[in-house]
Amino acid sequence: MRTLALIAFTVFFCVATHAQEGFSNTKFLKENQAPAKGSLEDLKWLSGYWKGEAMGGIIEETWTPAVGGSMMCSFKLTVNNEVVFYEFVTLTEENETLQLRLKHFHPNLDGWEDKKEKITWELVEVTPNKVFFNGFTFERIDDNHLNIYVVFEENGATSEMKFSYERVSL
């Protein structure tokens, strides 16, 4: 289990933050490009409980409706009925754009990042069914299906990973 957690830590913590070519479902801001305009209205459909399979286990995300200029999400990866890690995510509306921020936590809620550190993605583009952040994409398939694409950097190599979710009723 420690090995899987270490792999997950390495992959998630080393998200690429520079422009990459050749990924079909993610985009990056070009040098000196300002973030795109966007609002929480563009992602209101994301609100709800989502479940899927990835990284050798069950992935779950719960997104709140927008209130106070933000949405928040909790993420959990469970492998062999044991929690590997959690994430806390915020999506905020700031200066006519959106900011996506994330922090990772071990199963005991010790943080991975230092106290003031977090991973931040800036908005690149909004289309009717995709919202592109810098190396992170939400894709609405339909009301009950969602794909998330994330570009990771590990050992100097970058790759695009797909997370497929289905909306689950509570």
Contact map, one row per residue, 1 for C-alpha under 8 A:
11111000000000000000000000000000000000000000000000000000000000000000000000000000000100000000000000000000000000000000000000000000000000000000000000000000000000000000000000
11111100000000000000000000000000000000000000000000000000000000000000000000000000000000000000000000000000000000000000000000000000000000000000000000000000000000000000000000
11111110000000000000000000000000000000000000000000000000000000000000000000000000000000000000000000000000000000000000000000000000000000000000000000000000000000000000000000
11111111000000000000000000000000000000000000000000000000000000000000000000000000000100000000000000000000000000000000000000000000000000000000000000000000000000000000000000
11111111100000000000000000000000000000000000000000000000000000000000000000000000000110000000000000000000000000000000000000000000000000000000000000000000000000000000000000
01111111110000000000000000000000000000000000000000000000000000000000000000000000000000000000000000000000000000000000000000000000000000000000000000000000000000000000000000
00111111111000000000000000000000000000000000000000000000000000000000000000000000000000000000000000000000000000000000000000000000000000000000000000000000000000000000000000
00011111111100000000000000000000000000000000000000000010000000000000000000000000000000000000000000000000000000000000000000000000000000000000000000000000000000000000000000
00001111111110000000000000000000000000000000000000000000000000000000000000000000000000000000000000000000000000010000000000000000000000000000000000000000000000000000000000
00000111111111000000000000000000000000000000000000000000000000000000000000000000000000000000000000000000000000000000000000000000000000000000000000000000010000000000000000
00000011111111100000000000000000000000000000000000000000000000000000000000000000000000000000000000000000000000000000000000000000000000000000000000000001110000000000000000
00000001111111100000000000000000000000000000000000000000000000000000000000000000000000000000000000000000000000000000000000000000000000000000000000000001000000000000000000
00000000111111100000000000000000000000000000000000000000000000000000000000000000000000000000000000000000000000000000000000000000000000000000000000000000000000000000000000
00000000011111110000000000000000000000000000000000000000000000000000000000000000000000000000000000000000000000000000000000000000000000000000000000000001110000000000000000
00000000001111111000000000000000000000000000000000000000000000000000000000000000000000000000000000000000000000000000000000000000000000000000000000000111100000000000000000
00000000000001111100000000000000000000000000000000000000000000000000000000000000000000000000000000000000000000000000000000000000000000100000000000000011100001000000000000
00000000000000111110000000000000000000000000000000000000000000000000000000000000000000000000000000000000000000000000000000000000000001100000000000000000000000000000000000
00000000000000011111000000010000000000000000000000000000000000000000000000000000000000000000000000000000000000000000000000000000000000000000000000000000000000000000000000
00000000000000001111100000111100000000000000000000000000000000000000000000000000000000000000000000000000000000000000000000000000000000000000000000000000000000000000000000
00000000000000000111111000110000000000000000000000000000000000000000000000000000000000000000000000000000000000000000000000000000000000000000000000000000000000000000000000
00000000000000000011111000000000000000000000000000000000000000000000000000000000000000000000000000000000000000000000000000000000000000000000000000000000000000000000000000
00000000000000000001111100000000000000000000000000000000000000000000000000000000000000000000000000000000000000000000000000000000000000000000000000000000000000000000000000
00000000000000000001111111100000000000000000000000000000000000000000000000000000000000000000000000000000000000000000000000000000000000000000000000000000000000110000000000
00000000000000000000011111000000000000000000000000000000000000000000000000000000000000000000000000000000000000000000000000000000000000000000000000000000000000000000000000
00000000000000000000001111100000000000000000000000000000000000000000000000000000000000000000000000000000000000000000000000000000000000001000000000001000000000010000000000
00000000000000000000001111110000000000000000000000000000000000000000000000000000000000000000000000000000000000000000000000000000000111111000000000001110000000010000000000
00000000000000000011001011111000000000000000000000000000000000000000000000000000000000000000000000000000000000000000000000010000000111111000000000000000000000000000000000
00000000000000000111000001111100000000000000000000000000000000000000000000000000000000000000000000000000000000000000000000010000000011100000000000000000000000000000000000
00000000000000000010000000111111111000000000000000000000000000000000000000000000000000000000000000000000000000000000000000010000000001000000000000000000000000000000000000
00000000000000000010000000011111100000000000000000000000000000000000000000000000000000000000000000000000000000000000000000000000000000000000000000000000000000000000000000
00000000000000000000000000001111100000000000000000000000000000000000000000000000000000000000000000000000000000000000000000000000000000000000000000000000000000000000000000
00000000000000000000000000001111110000000000000000000000000000000000000000000000000000000000000000000000000000000000000000000000000000000000000000000000000000000000000000
00000000000000000000000000001111111000000000000000000000000000000000000000000000000000000000000000000000000000000000000000000000000000000000000000000000000000000000000000
00000000000000000000000000001001111100000000000000000000000000000000000000000000000000000000000000000000000000000000000000000000000000000000000000000000000000000000000000
00000000000000000000000000001000111110000000000000000000000000000000000000000000000000000000000010000000000000000000000001110000000000000000000000000000000000000000000000
00000000000000000000000000000000011111000000000000000000000000000000000000000000000000000000000010000000000000000000000000111100000000000000000000000000000000000000000000
00000000000000000000000000000000001111100000000000000000000000000000000000000000000000000000000111000000000000000000000000101000000000000000000000000000000000000000000000
00000000000000000000000000000000000111110100000000000000000000000000000000000000000000000000100111000000000000000000000000100100000000000000000000000000000000000000000000
00000000000000000000000000000000000011111110000000000000000000000000000000000000000000000000100111000000000000000000000000000000000000000000000000000000000000000000000000
00000000000000000000000000000000000001111111000000000000000000000100111000000000000000000011100001000000000000000000000000000000000000000000000000000000000000000000000000
00000000000000000000000000000000000000111111000000000000000000000000000000000000000000000000000000000000000000000000000000000000000000000000000000000000000000000000000000
00000000000000000000000000000000000001111111100000000000000000000000000000000000000000000000000000000000000000000000000000000100001000000000000000000000000000000000000000
00000000000000000000000000000000000000111111111000000000000000000000000000000000000000000000000000000000000000000000000000000000001000000000000000000000000000000000000000
00000000000000000000000000000000000000011111111000000000000000001100000000000000000000000000000000000000000000000000000000000000000000000000000000000000000000000000000000
00000000000000000000000000000000000000000111111000000000000000000000000000000000000000000000000000000000000000000000000000000000000000000000001000000000000000000000000000
00000000000000000000000000000000000000000011111100000000000000100000000000000000000000000000000000000000000000000000000000000000000000000000000000000000000000000000000000
00000000000000000000000000000000000000000011111110000000000001111000000000000000000000000000000000000000000000000000000000000000000000000000000000000000000000000000000000
00000000000000000000000000000000000000000000011111000000000001111000000000000000000000000000000000000000000000000000000000000000000000000000000000000000000000000000001100
00000000000000000000000000000000000000000000001111100000000111100000000000000000000000000000000000000000000000000000000000000000000000000000000000000000000000000000001111
00000000000000000000000000000000000000000000000111110000000111000000000000000000000000000000000000000000000000000000000000000000000000000000000000000000000000000000111100
00000000000000000000000000000000000000000000000011111000011110000000000000000000000000000000000000000000000000000000000000000000000000000000000000000000000000000000111100
00000000000000000000000000000000000000000000000001111100011100000000000000000000000000000000000000000000000000000000000000000000000000000000000000000000000000000011110000
00000000000000000000000000000000000000000000000000111111111000000000000000000000000000000000000000000000000000000000000000000000000000000000000000000000000000000011100000
00000000000000000000000000000000000000000000000000011111111000000000000000000000000000000000000000000000000000000000000000000000000000000000000000000000000000000011000000
00000001000000000000000000000000000000000000000000001111110000000000000000000000000000000000000000000000000000000000000000000000000000000000000000000000000000000000000000
00000000000000000000000000000000000000000000000000001111110000000000000000000010000000000000000000000000000000000000000000000000000000000000000000000000000000000000000000
00000000000000000000000000000000000000000000000000001111111000000000000000001111000000000000000000000000000000000000000000000000000000000000000000000000000000000000000000
00000000000000000000000000000000000000000000000000111111111100000000000000001110000000000000000000000000000000000000000000000000000000000000000000000000000000000000000000
00000000000000000000000000000000000000000000000000111100111110000000000000111100000000000000000000000000000000000000000000000000000000000000000000000000000000000000000000
00000000000000000000000000000000000000000000000011110000011111000000000001111000000000000000000000000000000000000000000000000000000000000000000000000000000000000000000000
00000000000000000000000000000000000000000000000011100000001111100000000011110000000000000000000000000000000000000000000000000000000000000000000000000000000000000000000000
00000000000000000000000000000000000000000000001111000000000111110000000011100000000000000000000000000000000000000000000000000000000000000000000000000000000000000000000000
00000000000000000000000000000000000000000000011110000000000011111000001111000000000000000000000000000000000000000000000000000000000000000000000000000000000000000000000000
00000000000000000000000000000000000000000000001100000000000001111100001110000000000000000000000000000000000000000000000000000000000000000000000000000000000000000000000000
00000000000000000000000000000000000000000001001100000000000000111110001000000000000000000000000000000000000000000000000000000000000000000000000000000000000000000000000000
00000000000000000000000000000000000000010001000000000000000000011111111000000000000000000000000000000000000000000000000000000000000000000000000000000000000000000000000000
00000000000000000000000000000000000000000000000000000000000000001111111000000000000000000000000000000000000000000000000000000000000000000000000000000000000000000000000000
00000000000000000000000000000000000000000000000000000000000000000111110000000000000000000000000000000000000000000000000000000000000000000000000000000000000000000000000000
00000000000000000000000000000000000000010000000000000000000000000111111000000000000000000001100000000000000000000000000000000000000000000000000000000000000000000000000000
00000000000000000000000000000000000000010000000000000000000000000111111100000000000000000111100000000000000000000000000000000000000000000000000000000000000000000000000000
00000000000000000000000000000000000000010000000000000000000000111110111110000000000000000111000000000000000000000000000000000000000000000000000000000000000000000000000000
00000000000000000000000000000000000000000000000000000000000000110000011111000000000000011110000000000000000000000000000000000000000000000000000000000000000000000000000000
00000000000000000000000000000000000000000000000000000000000011110000001111100000000000111100000000000000000000000000000000000000000000000000000000000000000000000000000000
00000000000000000000000000000000000000000000000000000000000111100000000111110000000001111000000000000000000000000000000000000000000000000000000000000000000000000000000000
00000000000000000000000000000000000000000000000000000000001111000000000011111000000001111000000000000000000000000000000000000000000000000000000000000000000000000000000000
00000000000000000000000000000000000000000000000000000000001110000000000001111100001111100000000000000000000000000000000000000000000000000000000000000000000000000000000000
00000000000000000000000000000000000000000000000000000000111100000000000000111110001111000000000000000000000000000000000000000000000000000000000000000000000000000000000000
00000000000000000000000000000000000000000000000000000000111000000000000000011111111110000000000000000000000000000000000000000000000000000000000000000000000000000000000000
00000000000000000000000000000000000000000000000000000001110000000000000000001111111100000000000000000000000000000000000000000000000000000000000000000000000000000000000000
00000000000000000000000000000000000000000000000000000000100000000000000000000111110000000000000000000000000000000000000000000000000000000000000000000000000000000000000000
00000000000000000000000000000000000000000000000000000000000000000000000000000111111000000000000000000000000000000000000000000000000000000000000000000000000000000000000000
00000000000000000000000000000000000000000000000000000000000000000000000000000111111100000000000000000000000000000000000000000000000000000000000000000000000000000000000000
00000000000000000000000000000000000000000000000000000000000000000000000000011110111111000000000000000000001000000000000000000000000000000000000000000000000000000000000000
10011000000000000000000000000000000000000000000000000000000000000000000000011110011111000000000000000000011000000000000000000000000000000000000000000000000000000000000000
00001000000000000000000000000000000000000000000000000000000000000000000000011100001111100000000000000001111000000000000000000000000000000000000000000000000000000000000000
00000000000000000000000000000000000000000000000000000000000000000000000001111000001111110000000000000001111010000000000000000000000000000000000000000000000000000000000000
00000000000000000000000000000000000000000000000000000000000000000000000011110000000011111000000000000111100000000000000000000000000000000000000000000000000000000000000000
00000000000000000000000000000000000000000000000000000000000000000000000111100000000001111100000000000111000000000000000000000000000000000000000000000000000000000000000000
00000000000000000000000000000000000000000000000000000000000000000000000111100000000000111110000000011110000000000000000000000000000000000000000000000000000000000000000000
00000000000000000000000000000000000000000000000000000000000000000000011110000000000000011111000000111100000000000000000000000000000000000000000000000000000000000000000000
00000000000000000000000000000000000000010000000000000000000000000000011100000000000000001111100001111000000000000000000000000000000000000000000000000000000000000000000000
00000000000000000000000000000000000000010000000000000000000000000000111000000000000000000111110001110000000000000000000000000000000000000000000000000000000000000000000000
00000000000000000000000000000000000001110000000000000000000000000000110000000000000000000011111111100000000000000000000000000000000000000000000000000000000000000000000000
00000000000000000000000000000000000000000000000000000000000000000000000000000000000000000001111111100000000000000000000000000000000000000000000000000000000000000000000000
00000000000000000000000000000000000000000000000000000000000000000000000000000000000000000000111110000000000000000000000000000000000000000000000000000000000000000000000000
00000000000000000000000000000000000011100000000000000000000000000000000000000000000000000000111111000000000000000000000000000000000000000000000000000000000000000000000000
00000000000000000000000000000000001111100000000000000000000000000000000000000000000000000000111111100000000000000000000000100000000000000000000000000000000000000000000000
00000000000000000000000000000000000011110000000000000000000000000000000000000000000000000011110111110000000000000000000001100000000000000000000000000000000000000000000000
00000000000000000000000000000000000000000000000000000000000000000000000000000000000000000111110011111000000000000000000111100000000000000000000000000000000000000000000000
00000000000000000000000000000000000000000000000000000000000000000000000000000000000000001111000001111100000000000000000111000000000010000000000000000000000000000000000000
00000000000000000000000000000000000000000000000000000000000000000000000000000000000000001110000000111110000000000000011110000000000000000000000000000000000000000000000000
00000000000000000000000000000000000000000000000000000000000000000000000000000000000000111100000000011111000000000000011100000000000000000000000000000000000000000000000000
00000000000000000000000000000000000000000000000000000000000000000000000000000000000000111000000000001111100000111000111000000000000000000000000000000000000000000000000000
00000000000000000000000000000000000000000000000000000000000000000000000000000000000011110000000000000111110000111000000000000000000000000000000000000000000000000000000000
00000000000000000000000000000000000000000000000000000000000000000000000000000000000011100000000000000011111111110000000000000000000000000000000000000000000000000000000000
00000000000000000000000000000000000000000000000000000000000000000000000000000000000111000000000000000001111111110000000000000000000000000000000000000000000000000000000000
00000000000000000000000000000000000000000000000000000000000000000000000000000000001111000000000000000000111111000000000000000000000000000000000000000000000000000000000000
00000000000000000000000000000000000000000000000000000000000000000000000000000000000000000000000000000000111111000000000000000000000000000000000000000000000000000000000000
00000000000000000000000000000000000000000000000000000000000000000000000000000000000001000000000000000000111111100000000000000000000000000000000000000000000000000000000000
00000000000000000000000000000000000000000000000000000000000000000000000000000000000000000000000000000000111111110000000000000000000000000000000000000000000000000000000000
00000000000000000000000000000000000000000000000000000000000000000000000000000000000000000000000000000011110011111110000000000000000000000000000000000000000000000000000000
00000000100000000000000000000000000000000000000000000000000000000000000000000000000000000000000000000011110001111100000000000000000000000000000000000000000000000000000000
00000000000000000000000000000000000000000000000000000000000000000000000000000000000000000000000000000011000000111111110000000000000000000000000000000000000000000000000000
00000000000000000000000000000000000000000000000000000000000000000000000000000000000000000000000000000000000000111111110000000000000000000000000000000000000000000000000000
00000000000000000000000000000000000000000000000000000000000000000000000000000000000000000000000000000000000000101111100000000000000000000000000000000000000000000000000000
00000000000000000000000000000000000000000000000000000000000000000000000000000000000000000000000000000000000000001111110000000000000000000000000000000000000000000000000000
00000000000000000000000000000000000000000000000000000000000000000000000000000000000000000000000000000010000000001111111000000000000000000000000000000000000000000000000000
00000000000000000000000000000000000000000000000000000000000000000000000000000000000000000000000000001110000000001101111100000000000000000000000000000000000000000000000000
00000000000000000000000000000000000000000000000000000000000000000000000000000000000000000000000000001110000000000000111110000000000000000000000000000000000000000000000000
00000000000000000000000000000000000000000000000000000000000000000000000000000000000000000000000000111100000000000000011111000000000000000000000000000000000000000000000000
00000000000000000000000000000000000000000000000000000000000000000000000000000000000000000000000000111000000000000000001111100000000011110000000000000000000000000000000000
00000000000000000000000000000000001000000000000000000000000000000000000000000000000000000000000001110000000000000000000111110000000011000000000000000000000000000000000000
00000000000000000000000000000000001111000000000000000000000000000000000000000000000000000000000011100000000000000000000011111100001111000000000000000000000000000000000000
00000000000000000000000000111000001100000000000000000000000000000000000000000000000000000000000000000000000000000000000001111100001111000000000000000000000000000000000000
00000000000000000000000000000000000110000000000000000000000000000000000000000000000000000000000000000000000000000000000000111110001110000000000000000000000000000000000000
00000000000000000000000000000000000101000100000000000000000000000000000000000000000000000000000000000000000000000000000000111111011100000000000000000000000000000000000000
00000000000000000000000000000000000000000000000000000000000000000000000000000000000000000000000000000000000000000000000000001111111000000000000000000000000000000000000000
00000000000000000000000000000000000000000000000000000000000000000000000000000000000000000000000000000000000000000000000000000111110000000000000000000000000000000000000000
00000000000000000000000000000000000000000000000000000000000000000000000000000000000000000000000000000000000000000000000000000011111000000011100000000000000000000000000000
00000000000000000000000000000000000000000000000000000000000000000000000000000000000000000000000000000000000000000000000000000111111100001111000000000000000000000000000000
00000000000000000000000000000000000000000110000000000000000000000000000000000000000000000000000000000000000000000000000000111110111110001110000000000000000000000000000000
00000000000000000000000001100000000000000000000000000000000000000000000000000000000000000000000000000000000000000000000000111100011111111100000000000000000000000000000000
00000000000000000000000001110000000000000000000000000000000000000000000000000000000000000000000000010000000000000000000011111000001111111000000000000000000000000000000000
00000000000000001000000001111000000000000000000000000000000000000000000000000000000000000000000000000000000000000000000011110000000111110000000000000000000000000000000000
00000000000000011000000001110000000000000000000000000000000000000000000000000000000000000000000000000000000000000000000010000000000111111000000000001110000000000000000000
00000000000000000000000001100000000000000000000000000000000000000000000000000000000000000000000000000000000000000000000010000000000111111100000000011110000000000000000000
00000000000000000000000011100000000000000000000000000000000000000000000000000000000000000000000000000000000000000000000000000000011110111110000000011100000000000000000000
00000000000000000000000000000000000000000000000000000000000000000000000000000000000000000000000000000000000000000000000000000000011100011111000001111000000000000000000000
00000000000000000000000000000000000000000000000000000000000000000000000000000000000000000000000000000000000000000000000000000000111000001111100001110000000000000000000000
00000000000000000000000000000000000000000000000000000000000000000000000000000000000000000000000000000000000000000000000000000000110000000111111011100000000000000000000000
00000000000000000000000000000000000000000000000000000000000000000000000000000000000000000000000000000000000000000000000000000000100000000011111111100000000000000000000000
00000000000000000000000000000000000000000000000000000000000000000000000000000000000000000000000000000000000000000000000000000000000000000001111111000000000000000000000000
00000000000000000000000000000000000000000000100000000000000000000000000000000000000000000000000000000000000000000000000000000000000000000001111110000000000000000000001000
00000000000000000000000000000000000000000000000000000000000000000000000000000000000000000000000000000000000000000000000000000000000000000000111111000000000000000000011100
00000000000000000000000000000000000000000000000000000000000000000000000000000000000000000000000000000000000000000000000000000000000000000001111111100000000000000001111000
00000000000000000000000000000000000000000000000000000000000000000000000000000000000000000000000000000000000000000000000000000000000000000111110111110000000000000001111000
00000000000000000000000000000000000000000000000000000000000000000000000000000000000000000000000000000000000000000000000000000000000000000111100011111000000000000111100000
00000000000000000000000000000000000000000000000000000000000000000000000000000000000000000000000000000000000000000000000000000000000000011110000001111100000000000111000000
00000000000000000000000011000000000000000000000000000000000000000000000000000000000000000000000000000000000000000000000000000000000000111100000000111110000000011110000000
00000000000000100000000001000000000000000000000000000000000000000000000000000000000000000000000000000000000000000000000000000000000000111000000000011111000000011100000000
00000000000000110000000001000000000000000000000000000000000000000000000000000000000000000000000000000000000000000000000000000000000000110000000000001111100001111000000000
00000000001101110000000000000000000000000000000000000000000000000000000000000000000000000000000000000000000000000000000000000000000000000000000000000111110001111000000000
00000000001001110000000000000000000000000000000000000000000000000000000000000000000000000000000000000000000000000000000000000000000000000000000000000011111111100000000000
00000000011001000000000000000000000000000000000000000000000000000000000000000000000000000000000000000000000000000000000000000000000000000000000000000001111111000000000000
00000000000000000000000000000000000000000000000000000000000000000000000000000000000000000000000000000000000000000000000000000000000000000000000000000000111110000000000000
00000000000000000000000000000000000000000000000000000000000000000000000000000000000000000000000000000000000000000000000000000000000000000000000000000000111111000000000000
00000000000000000000000000000000000000000000000000000000000000000000000000000000000000000000000000000000000000000000000000000000000000000000000000000000111111100000000000
00000000000000010000000000000000000000000000000000000000000000000000000000000000000000000000000000000000000000000000000000000000000000000000000000000011110111110000000000
00000000000000000000001000000000000000000000000000000000000000000000000000000000000000000000000000000000000000000000000000000000000000000000000000000011100011111000000000
00000000000000000000001011000000000000000000000000000000000000000000000000000000000000000000000000000000000000000000000000000000000000000000000000001111000001111100000000
00000000000000000000000000000000000000000000000000000000000000000000000000000000000000000000000000000000000000000000000000000000000000000000000000001111000000111110000000
00000000000000000000000000000000000000000000000000000000000000000000000000000000000000000000000000000000000000000000000000000000000000000000000000111100000000011111000000
00000000000000000000000000000000000000000000000000011100000000000000000000000000000000000000000000000000000000000000000000000000000000000000000000111000000000001111100000
00000000000000000000000000000000000000000000000000011100000000000000000000000000000000000000000000000000000000000000000000000000000000000000000011110000000000000111110000
00000000000000000000000000000000000000000000000001111000000000000000000000000000000000000000000000000000000000000000000000000000000000000000000011100000000000000011111000
00000000000000000000000000000000000000000000000001110000000000000000000000000000000000000000000000000000000000000000000000000000000000000000000111000000000000000001111100
00000000000000000000000000000000000000000000000111100000000000000000000000000000000000000000000000000000000000000000000000000000000000000000001111000000000000000000111110
00000000000000000000000000000000000000000000000111100000000000000000000000000000000000000000000000000000000000000000000000000000000000000000000100000000000000000000011111
00000000000000000000000000000000000000000000000010000000000000000000000000000000000000000000000000000000000000000000000000000000000000000000000000000000000000000000001111
00000000000000000000000000000000000000000000000010000000000000000000000000000000000000000000000000000000000000000000000000000000000000000000000000000000000000000000000111
